Amino acid sequence: MLGSAAQNVIALTDSILLYRLSEHDFAAIGISGVFYLTIAAIGYGFSKGGQIIIARRMGEQNFDGIRRTFYDMLIFEFILAFFMFIFIKYISPYLFQYFVESPIVLQKCKEYLDARSYGIFFSYLGVALISTYTGIAKTWFVMIDTIFLAVVNYVLCNGLIFGKWGMPSLGIAGAGYASSIAEMLAFILFILFMIYDESAKKLKLFKVVKPEWEETKNLIELSLPIVAQSVVGLGSWFVFFGFIDNLGERALSITNMVRMIYLCLSIPCWGFSSGINTIVSNLIGQEKYNLVIPSINKTIMLCLIITFIISMPIILFPAIIMPYVLGNSGQISILLYATPTIHLLALILIFFIIGGIYFNGMAGTGATLNGLFLQLFSAIAYILMVYYIVNLQRTSVELAWTAEILYWFIMIVFTMKYMLSKKWIHLKV
């Protein structure tokens, strides 16, 4: 759960601490944080393709194939990181001018992304390591590394945002630098672990292999639709924030508050979704097709139980619980305005869990192109609904968030229809 939500953990930490700084900073981290998550999702998408292949090879006990896929991922992630660094640092400031109306919020978005851009290399290479270990179902160190990432990020954010412990006070830029440094240190720690890890020695992960075009082509064909899915999914959320900005800075702050809580409560689903990728692909590798659907359904039930044990106190009593997390910074009015939408998260989470796990189960079969078309259709419906509610009707933030239910409802209907058809049995990965 933690490993698959590493970027969410960083985004949460940055948001909570900037909430204590000012409403402008909190509004800025909302839209710039979603933008960075969208960029990070591109690297995550390629690693997901690698994870599915590695899990399949693990089911087949093909260790050479695991090692080859591992190096293909690393090479691709590094190349991608280079181009994304250029995009974030030099192109995104011009893009934001079309989405953000407030000059103050726009400037703060630029400051954050400029500092945050350096972490993209370690983010992309790091998810390649995480996906490899998730693919072989050895995830305990992924958890430790993510906890290390979260702790370091929290300490550095406190120091560089507020100028504590002799560090310079950099405001929102400090959050960007802190997160980038934390990702670098977490990546180094993971490499040190691999040097002594028995699984890495058994798979000979440090024995560099010559890439084979067929394997590389297979990774690209499987991963590209997942990358596009991630961009479409999180990109539509970025557009959502752009629409909400038209309702004013207060509406943007409220939406960021709800997004922050939503990210936190969705961490179990991200973890179970990543797990079902591996389970489904591994079962197919063992030709145990009859266990795929029951595994998905059991995963959904487990995720629903865990999520609602964690989330119900927060959803029902946000005004009591959240101040302990956010601190009494004088920004409590944002939380009070956001309370009706926070209550709505109870319904959104049900649709999100069912849709997210079935969708990732479908990805585990190798049907990533089907997933792309489905996500594109769902995202278009989502954006059109948000545009109608916000730009045409100029109604509330709470009503705009109901579009999330429509998005996941469409995903559930078509994903379940595909999985029950059993067409995926004949797919090759």
DASULGI-V893185 format. One record per residue. N is the residue number from 1. SS is DSSP state (h for helix, s for strand, l for the rest). OMEGA is omega in radians with two decimals (* if undefined). NEAR is the number of other C-alpha atoms within 12 Angstrom. Layout:
N&SS&OMEGA&NEAR  N&SS&OMEGA&NEAR
This chain:
1&l&-3.10&33  2&l&-3.09&36  3&h&-3.12&44  4&h&-3.10&41  5&h&-3.08&37  6&h&3.13&42  7&h&3.08&44  8&h&3.14&37  9&h&3.10&39  10&h&-3.12&48  11&h&3.12&46  12&h&3.14&40  13&h&3.13&39  14&h&-3.10&47  15&h&-3.11&48  16&h&-3.10&41  17&h&3.11&39  18&h&3.00&43  19&h&-3.13&41  20&l&-3.11&30  21&l&3.11&32  22&l&-3.14&29  23&h&3.11&34  24&h&3.12&33  25&h&3.14&42  26&h&3.09&44  27&h&-3.10&48  28&h&-3.13&49  29&h&3.09&51  30&h&-3.06&49  31&h&3.13&48  32&h&3.09&49  33&h&3.09&46  34&h&3.11&40  35&h&-3.14&43  36&h&3.07&44  37&h&3.11&40  38&h&3.10&33  39&h&3.13&41  40&h&-3.12&42  41&h&3.09&39  42&h&3.07&39  43&h&3.11&48  44&h&3.13&46  45&h&3.10&45  46&h&3.13&50  47&h&3.11&49  48&h&3.07&51  49&h&3.09&55  50&h&3.13&57  51&h&3.13&52  52&h&3.14&54  53&h&-3.14&52  54&h&3.10&49  55&h&3.11&45  56&h&3.12&39  57&h&3.10&34  58&h&3.08&35  59&h&3.13&27  60&h&-3.06&23  61&l&3.13&20  62&l&-3.05&21  63&h&3.08&27  64&h&3.11&25  65&h&3.09&35  66&h&-3.11&39  67&h&-3.14&40  68&h&3.12&34  69&h&3.11&50  70&h&-3.12&50  71&h&3.04&33  72&h&3.12&40  73&h&-3.11&44  74&h&-3.12&36  75&h&-3.12&29  76&h&-3.12&34  77&h&3.14&40  78&h&3.12&26  79&h&3.11&20  80&h&-3.12&30  81&h&3.14&35  82&h&-3.13&24  83&h&3.12&23  84&h&3.07&32  85&h&3.10&31  86&h&-3.11&22  87&h&-3.10&23  88&h&-2.98&35  89&h&-2.97&28  90&h&-3.08&19  91&h&-3.06&18  92&h&3.11&29  93&h&3.11&26  94&h&3.12&17  95&h&-3.07&21  96&h&3.13&32  97&l&-3.12&19  98&l&-3.09&17  99&l&-3.03&28  100&l&-3.09&36  101&l&-3.08&25  102&l&3.13&25  103&h&-3.13&17  104&h&3.14&20  105&h&3.13&33  106&h&-3.14&33  107&h&-3.14&26  108&h&3.06&36  109&h&3.13&43  110&h&3.14&36  111&h&-3.11&32  112&h&-3.06&45  113&h&3.09&43  114&h&3.13&31  115&h&-3.06&31  116&h&-3.03&44  117&h&-3.07&43  118&h&-3.10&31  119&h&-3.02&39  120&h&3.12&46  121&h&-3.10&34  122&h&3.06&39  123&h&-3.10&48  124&h&3.12&44  125&h&3.14&39  126&h&-3.14&43  127&h&3.05&46  128&h&3.10&43  129&h&-3.14&48  130&h&-3.11&47  131&h&3.10&41  132&h&-3.12&50  133&h&3.04&41  134&h&3.14&43  135&h&3.12&41  136&l&3.08&38  137&l&3.04&28  138&l&-2.89&24  139&l&-3.02&27  140&h&-3.14&20  141&h&3.05&27  142&h&3.11&36  143&h&-3.13&25  144&h&-3.12&22  145&h&3.14&35  146&h&3.06&35  147&h&3.08&27  148&h&3.10&28  149&h&-3.10&41  150&h&-3.11&34  151&h&3.13&25  152&h&3.13&30  153&h&-3.13&39  154&h&-3.13&35  155&h&-3.12&28  156&h&3.09&38  157&h&3.10&43  158&h&-3.12&35  159&h&-3.00&27  160&h&3.07&32  161&h&-3.01&38  162&h&3.13&27  163&l&3.14&21  164&l&3.02&17  165&l&3.08&14  166&l&3.10&12  167&l&3.12&19  168&l&3.11&20  169&l&-3.03&22  170&l&3.13&27  171&l&-3.06&37  172&h&3.07&48  173&h&3.10&36  174&h&3.09&39  175&h&3.12&53  176&h&3.12&44  177&h&-3.13&38  178&h&-3.12&43  179&h&3.12&49  180&h&3.13&39  181&h&3.14&34  182&h&3.11&39  183&h&3.12&41  184&h&-3.11&29  185&h&3.11&27  186&h&3.10&37  187&h&3.12&33  188&h&3.12&22  189&h&-3.13&26  190&h&3.11&35  191&h&3.11&25  192&h&3.09&17  193&h&-3.10&22  194&h&-3.13&27  195&h&-3.09&18  196&h&-3.05&16  197&l&-3.13&20  198&h&3.13&14  199&h&3.11&23  200&h&3.10&26  201&h&-3.13&16  202&h&-3.13&19  203&h&-3.13&29  204&l&-3.07&23  205&l&3.11&30  206&l&3.05&21  207&l&-3.06&17  208&l&3.14&17  209&l&3.10&19  210&l&-3.14&17  211&l&3.05&24  212&l&-3.00&17  213&h&-3.11&14  214&h&3.12&15  215&h&3.12&28  216&h&3.11&29  217&h&3.12&20  218&h&3.12&27  219&h&-3.13&42  220&h&-3.10&31  221&h&3.13&26  222&h&-3.02&37  223&h&-3.07&41  224&h&3.08&33  225&h&3.11&31  226&h&3.07&42  227&h&3.13&37  228&h&3.09&35  229&h&-3.12&38  230&h&3.13&36  231&h&3.14&32  232&h&-3.09&35  233&h&-3.13&41  234&h&3.09&32  235&h&3.10&33  236&h&3.07&36  237&h&3.07&36  238&h&3.07&37  239&h&3.09&33  240&h&3.11&44  241&h&3.09&43  242&h&3.07&39  243&h&-3.12&37  244&h&3.12&40  245&h&3.10&35  246&l&3.11&29  247&l&3.09&29  248&l&-3.10&24  249&h&3.14&33  250&h&3.11&32  251&h&3.12&37  252&h&3.11&42  253&h&3.11&39  254&h&-3.14&42  255&h&3.11&46  256&h&3.08&48  257&h&-3.14&43  258&h&3.11&43  259&h&-3.12&39  260&h&3.12&40  261&h&3.12&41  262&h&3.10&36  263&h&-3.13&36  264&h&-3.08&36  265&h&-3.14&39  266&l&-3.11&40  267&h&3.08&35  268&h&-3.12&37  269&h&3.08&42  270&h&3.14&37  271&h&3.13&36  272&h&3.11&41  273&h&3.09&41  274&h&3.12&47  275&h&-3.09&43  276&h&2.97&46  277&h&-3.10&47  278&h&-3.08&46  279&h&-3.11&43  280&h&-3.11&49  281&h&3.13&49  282&h&3.13&38  283&h&3.12&31  284&h&3.08&38  285&h&3.10&32  286&l&-3.12&22  287&l&3.07&20  288&l&-3.02&19  289&h&-3.07&26  290&h&-3.13&17  291&h&-3.04&22  292&h&-3.10&34  293&h&3.08&33  294&h&3.13&21  295&h&3.11&30  296&h&-3.11&42  297&h&3.10&27  298&h&3.11&21  299&h&3.10&35  300&h&-3.12&35  301&h&3.11&22  302&h&-3.11&23  303&h&3.11&38  304&h&-3.11&33  305&h&-3.10&20  306&h&-3.12&24  307&h&-3.07&35  308&h&2.98&27  309&h&-3.14&17  310&h&-2.89&23  311&h&-3.01&34  312&h&3.08&24  313&h&-3.12&19  314&h&-3.11&30  315&h&-3.08&33  316&h&-3.06&22  317&l&-3.09&18  318&h&-3.10&30  319&h&3.13&26  320&h&-3.01&19  321&h&-2.99&21  322&h&3.10&32  323&h&3.09&23  324&h&3.12&14  325&h&-3.02&24  326&h&-3.08&30  327&l&3.14&20  328&l&-3.02&21  329&l&-3.09&21  330&l&3.14&16  331&l&-3.02&30  332&h&3.14&28  333&h&3.11&20  334&h&3.13&35  335&h&-3.13&40  336&h&3.09&24  337&h&-3.08&26  338&h&-3.03&35  339&h&3.12&29  340&h&3.13&27  341&h&3.08&34  342&h&3.08&41  343&h&-3.13&29  344&h&-3.11&30  345&h&3.12&39  346&h&3.13&32  347&h&-3.13&27  348&h&-3.10&34  349&h&3.11&42  350&h&3.13&30  351&h&-3.11&32  352&h&-3.09&38  353&h&-3.12&42  354&h&-3.12&38  355&h&-3.09&41  356&h&-3.10&45  357&h&3.08&46  358&h&-3.14&47  359&h&3.12&47  360&h&3.00&50  361&h&3.08&47  362&h&3.10&47  363&h&3.13&47  364&h&3.09&50  365&l&-3.07&46  366&l&-3.11&44  367&l&-3.05&37  368&h&3.12&39  369&h&3.04&28  370&h&3.13&32  371&h&3.13&42  372&h&-3.13&32  373&h&3.13&23  374&h&-3.12&36  375&h&3.10&39  376&h&3.12&28  377&h&-3.14&25  378&h&-3.12&32  379&h&3.11&37  380&h&3.10&26  381&h&3.14&26  382&h&-3.10&34  383&h&3.13&35  384&h&3.13&24  385&h&3.13&27  386&h&3.13&38  387&h&-3.14&30  388&h&-3.08&21  389&h&-3.01&26  390&h&-3.02&31  391&h&-3.10&22  392&h&-3.10&16  393&l&3.14&16  394&l&-3.10&21  395&l&-2.93&20  396&l&3.04&29  397&h&-3.12&41  398&h&-3.14&29  399&h&3.13&27  400&h&-3.13&37  401&h&3.09&41  402&l&3.07&31  403&h&3.10&35  404&h&3.11&40  405&h&3.10&31  406&h&-3.13&29  407&h&-3.07&35  408&h&3.07&35  409&h&3.12&33  410&h&3.14&32  411&h&-3.11&39  412&h&-3.05&32  413&h&-3.03&22  414&h&3.12&25  415&h&3.12&38  416&h&3.12&29  417&h&-3.13&21  418&h&-3.08&25  419&h&-3.13&35  420&h&3.13&23  421&h&-3.13&14  422&l&3.11&20  423&h&-3.07&19  424&h&-3.10&29  425&h&-3.04&29  426&h&-3.14&15  427&l&3.10&23  428&l&3.08&23  429&l&*&37
